Amino acid sequence: MPDRLVGLDFAQHNAEVKALWDAFPAGKAPRVPIVFGTNARYFMVNADANPTGVEFQRYTEDRDLMFDTLLRFQRWSRFNLLQDTELGLPDRWSIAPDFQNYYEAAAFGCKVEYLPDQVPDTQPEFADAPERVMEHGVPDPFAGFSAKALAYFEHFQSRARRETYLDRPINVTAPMCGTDGVMTVACNLFGGSFVCEAMAGEPERLHKLFDFITEATIRRMTAWRKLAGIPVPTNDGFGFADDSVAMISTGMYREHVLPYHRRMCDAFSSPTQLRGIHLCGDSTRHFHTIRDELNVQVFDTGFPVDFGGLRRDLGPLVRLQGGPHVELLHSGTPAAIRADVQRVLQTGVTDGRRFVLREGNNLAPATPLANTEALYKAGREFGKFS
């Protein structure tokens, strides 16, 4: 099929988008920016983006196929998915080895599994005896699964030095530089039931495990960031996630998780730098605490929430990101999507001009482009600042 955005004036679009984002941090943008969260899963199960039917096991185990596929997916996105990002051919492509959300558990020793029509995943390798994860000490940041990540990174760099894609040079960024959060990693290693039960009944035991995970994560991220030439602490702010905190109360968050979040934030940024967090599910009850205790000023919501209530609670200077449910975008009509965007943008969430409209959260495979365009057009219509 022909590219959907083939008639778009890319130069005009990109100039408008640059001006929009340049004005946004100071609260001077004329409208809300509109973006979409995508990863290889969205493109993989999309016949237009993936006409050869590449699936995750081959993609993951073949570093050349991964390299080529990432470039093809990026090109497809730039010519088909209308949003407030640079579109059309870039001056330089940017890709990184892609290990989805399983890389942290794999780095601790969990086996990677390939499930039909799904992203790769891991099972809780240490559910039977959680302390086994500590038997051999903190994992070497470049051994085990991380050695595979390093081999992919070096191979990507080697190809990028020799090749171009569509006559544009290729930049390779490093994997293994982030974290999905101490509680989420613990759930991946030990199972969610153990983590929640230990939090309630064996808190000292859990703290020892959380301490080990946090120390290992800081060492791994520090080593990889230094390899990639990223300052530690960073000069550009710091962002992380921890989706599993949606399962606990704010009191439990303060006692059992917050100290490790603080330790992570302080290792990679100063309190005066911009800090952000992504939280799937409805973790909004924790946002006030996270803002006040960690100086987090950017909240990326992973599920439809009370946006107006959040704005009133957090004030006009905090940046919020979110929007309609992914299932509405996947299966709803353009009219229903337009109505929901109008509803979100009229809750008061745009007070302060620090709201980014996006799906909540991460586009589902086979989401029609007519529906993403309905969100984009409605965002432009109802997201203008007076």
CORNOR-V711132 format. One record per residue. N is the residue number from 1. PHI is phi in degrees with one decimal (* if undefined). Layout:
n = (N N)
phi = (PHI PHI)
This chain:
n = (1 2 3 4 5 6 7 8 9 10 11 12 13 14 15 16 17 18 19 20 21 22 23 24 25 26 27 28 29 30 31 32 33 34 35 36 37 38 39 40 41 42 43 44 45 46 47 48 49 50 51 52 53 54 55 56 57 58 59 60 61 62 63 64 65 66 67 68 69 70 71 72 73 74 75 76 77 78 79 80 81 82 83 84 85 86 87 88 89 90 91 92 93 94 95 96 97 98 99 100 101 102 103 104 105 106 107 108 109 110 111 112 113 114 115 116 117 118 119 120 121 122 123 124 125 126 127 128 129 130 131 132 133 134 135 136 137 138 139 140 141 142 143 144 145 146 147 148 149 150 151 152 153 154 155 156 157 158 159 160 161 162 163 164 165 166 167 168 169 170 171 172 173 174 175 176 177 178 179 180 181 182 183 184 185 186 187 188 189 190 191 192 193 194 195 196 197 198 199 200 201 202 203 204 205 206 207 208 209 210 211 212 213 214 215 216 217 218 219 220 221 222 223 224 225 226 227 228 229 230 231 232 233 234 235 236 237 238 239 240 241 242 243 244 245 246 247 248 249 250 251 252 253 254 255 256 257 258 259 260 261 262 263 264 265 266 267 268 269 270 271 272 273 274 275 276 277 278 279 280 281 282 283 284 285 286 287 288 289 290 291 292 293 294 295 296 297 298 299 300 301 302 303 304 305 306 307 308 309 310 311 312 313 314 315 316 317 318 319 320 321 322 323 324 325 326 327 328 329 330 331 332 333 334 335 336 337 338 339 340 341 342 343 344 345 346 347 348 349 350 351 352 353 354 355 356 357 358 359 360 361 362 363 364 365 366 367 368 369 370 371 372 373 374 375 376 377 378 379 380 381 382 383 384 385 386)
phi = (* -67.9 -60.8 -71.1 -99.4 -58.9 -92.5 -74.3 -79.7 -63.5 -62.6 -65.9 -58.5 -66.5 -67.0 -64.8 -65.0 -61.6 -63.3 -61.2 -72.5 -63.4 -84.7 -63.2 -57.8 -89.4 72.6 -116.6 -68.4 -77.1 -157.1 -72.2 -70.9 -130.5 -136.5 -129.7 -90.7 -135.4 -146.3 -59.6 -61.5 -62.2 -78.2 -62.2 -99.8 -143.6 -60.8 -70.5 -80.6 -132.3 -64.9 -87.8 72.1 -58.6 -118.6 -62.9 -66.9 -64.9 -59.0 -76.6 -90.2 -116.6 -65.2 -71.4 -63.9 -61.2 -56.3 -66.6 -67.9 -59.1 -66.4 -64.3 -63.7 -65.7 -62.7 -59.6 -59.9 -69.3 -113.8 -138.6 -106.3 -76.0 -163.8 -88.5 -130.6 -65.3 -117.5 80.3 -68.4 -85.6 -67.8 -153.1 -75.4 -137.7 -135.2 -144.4 -51.1 -112.7 -120.5 45.8 -103.4 -99.3 -66.2 -70.8 -62.8 -63.7 -66.9 -87.3 117.8 -75.5 -77.9 -82.7 -117.0 -111.4 -107.1 -58.0 59.9 -133.5 -68.0 -60.0 -149.3 -129.6 -103.0 -64.5 -63.4 -112.0 -63.3 -74.2 -154.2 -55.2 -66.5 -58.4 -63.4 -98.3 -57.0 -105.9 77.8 -64.0 -60.9 -60.8 -61.1 -126.0 -116.4 61.4 -59.8 -63.9 -66.1 -64.4 -60.6 -65.0 -62.9 -65.3 -59.3 -66.4 -67.0 -58.5 -61.2 -62.5 -65.5 -64.2 -70.1 -98.5 -125.0 -126.5 -129.7 52.2 66.1 -113.4 -68.3 -121.5 -103.6 -115.1 -104.9 -84.9 -82.3 65.8 -98.7 -125.6 -151.6 -90.1 102.9 -62.7 -71.2 -64.3 -62.6 -60.5 -63.2 -67.7 -82.7 -115.8 95.8 -63.6 -63.3 -61.9 -61.0 -69.7 -67.9 -67.4 -61.1 -84.2 -111.7 -135.4 -61.2 -66.4 -61.8 -66.7 -62.0 -62.9 -69.5 -61.8 -63.1 -63.7 -61.0 -65.2 -62.2 -63.5 -66.3 -62.9 -64.2 -64.4 -64.2 -63.2 -63.1 -70.4 -65.9 -66.3 -59.7 -86.0 79.2 -93.3 -60.9 -126.2 -68.8 -75.2 -93.5 -113.4 88.6 -147.9 -134.2 -151.7 -142.3 -171.4 -59.4 -69.3 -67.3 -64.2 -86.1 -124.4 -76.8 -66.9 -61.7 -68.7 -59.8 -59.2 -77.6 -107.7 -117.7 -51.1 -58.5 -80.7 -62.4 -62.6 -59.7 -66.8 -60.1 -69.6 -71.5 -119.1 -161.0 -87.5 -59.8 -85.7 -83.7 -66.1 -121.5 -137.3 -142.3 -107.7 -136.3 -72.1 69.6 -101.7 -107.4 -63.3 -63.2 -91.6 -61.7 -61.6 -63.9 -63.5 -61.8 -72.2 -86.2 -114.7 57.7 -76.3 -118.5 -129.2 -120.1 -98.9 -86.1 -102.4 -160.2 -54.6 -134.3 -81.4 -65.1 -64.0 -62.8 -61.2 -63.1 -65.8 -76.0 -95.1 91.0 -79.0 -93.3 -81.6 -86.5 -115.5 -134.9 165.3 167.5 -60.7 -60.6 -62.9 -70.1 -63.0 -65.4 -73.3 -120.4 -81.9 -93.9 -55.8 -65.9 -66.4 -66.9 -58.5 -64.5 -72.5 -62.0 -59.8 -58.8 -60.2 -75.4 -104.6 -83.3 100.2 -66.7 -84.7 -58.4 93.8 58.9 -128.8 -127.7 -112.8 -83.9 -153.1 -71.9 -119.6 -146.4 81.2 -55.5 -74.5 -55.2 69.0 -66.4 -63.7 -65.1 -60.6 -79.1 -65.6 -70.7 -64.0 -64.1 -62.3 -67.0 -68.4 -62.5 -68.0 -70.4 -100.7 -99.9 -75.0 -89.7 -82.6)
